[in-house]
């Protein structure tokens, strides 16, 4: 299988994992919001909470996955791909910057 196809498949697998995290947070957050236990007053607060609960954990998790001894996310690992900077794996801060972008 050609590299671009493997990368697209790896990306899709990673997105399935991300959607799993979104489902978990929704399963916990929707009942709390519906029962009045979470009060968000405006769109800015909703965006901040959404970023803190969904985006930040996903970016940090991807950075952790890409900075360990086998530098790859679950999708990349399944497709036998690794993240490299030159001949080495990226350190955590570089992987964090990469995933933040």
N, C-alpha and C positions, 0 to 999 in steps of 0.2 A: 504494500500500500504506500502511496506517495506521501511525503511529509506534509503538504498542505491538508490533505484529507485526514491524516492522523491528528494534526493540530486542531482541526475543526471538530472531530469526534471528541478529543480530549476536552475542548471548550464546552461542548454539549454536556458531557459527563459532569464537569465542574458546575455547570448551571443547574443540573438536576440536584446536586448536593446543596447549592445555594437555595434553590426553591424548597428543599427539605427544611433548611433553617428558617425560611420565611414561614413555612407552614407551622413549625413549632412555635415561633413567636406569635403568630396569629391565633393559634389554638390557646395560648395563654393570655394574650392581650385582649382579644375580642370579648370574652366573658367578663374580664375585669372592667373594660370600658362600658359594656352593656349594663353592668350592675352598679355603675357610678363610682367605682373605686379608683378610676383614673380620670382626672379632670384636666383637659387641655383646652385652653382658652382661645388660642388663635393658631393660624397656619404656621407661624414661626416656631411655636412650641411643638407642634406636630412634626415639623421637619427635623427639629433637634432630636426629639425622642426617636424618630424613625432612623436617623443616622446613627444614634448611639446604640440602638438595639439591633439594627440589621447591617448597616454598612460597615461600621467600625469592627465588629467581630469577624466579619467575612474577610476584610482586608488584613487584619492581624492573623487570622488563621491561614490565609494563603501565604503570608510572609513567613510564618513559622514553618509551613510545609516546604517552602522553597529555600529555606536556609538550613535545613537539617542535612544529615549525611547523604541521603538520597533526595536531592533537591527537586521535588515535583509535587504538584497538587494531586488529588486522587485521579482526576482524568488523565493527567500527564503520566502518572505511574501506570495506569491501565494501558496506555498507548506506548509505553516504554520511551517516554520523552523526559528530559531533564533540563532544568534551567542552569545555565553556566555563564560565568563572567570570565572570558578567556578560557583558561584551563581549569578553573576552580569553581566551586559553588559560591553563590553570593552570600554575604553575611546578612544578618537579620535586618540591619538598617537599610542596606541596599535593596533587599527584597521588599521591605516595607515601603520604601520610596517607589519602587517599580509597581507594586500593587495599588498604591495610592493614586498613581496617575491613571 
